[in-house]
Amino acid sequence: MPVLPTISTFFIVISAIFVGIGWILIAKNKRAAHKKAMLAGAASALIFFIIYVSRTVFVGNTSFGGPEEYKIYYTIFLIFHIILATTGAVFGIVTLTLAFKRNIKKHRKIGPVTSIIWFFTAITGVAVYLLLYIIYDGGHTTSLIKAILGT
């Protein structure tokens, strides 16, 4: 089991758990606790991102090592995950910015959407990790573009 992907996946799961806790807290009108949980979720996501980018720059990305006939499905799934993660990150930044600027009306509208996107990002991220490192042996480690294209 590779260390850096395992640690980074742990942090993305932790971020989703904090977001879930934050959602429960705001439903109970516990605003200060909600803020702390959401900031912890954002910090966990940031730690994930730093580890992921560092690994990508210094080590590279791992291509799919499963059966050749599944590679196209994995690639489609990976692209879906990347789109979700990018969208979730942008929504997260916007949602946090709205909260910090005390634009609570807009924050309340976009926050639940952001949370749902982030939950799906975390779930698909764990699935990518499982497919790359647990269910199948990872392929070779290479640049991001080559890993996506499977070359």
Secondary structure, DSSP 8 states (H G I E B T S, - for coil): --HHHHHHHHHHHHHHHHHHHHHHHHHTT-HHHHHHHHHHHHHHHHHHHHHHHHHHHHT-EE---S-GGGHHHHHHHHHHHHHHHHHHHHHHHHHHHHHHTT-HHHHHHHHHHHHHHHHHHHHHHHHHHIIIIISS----EE-HHHHHHT-
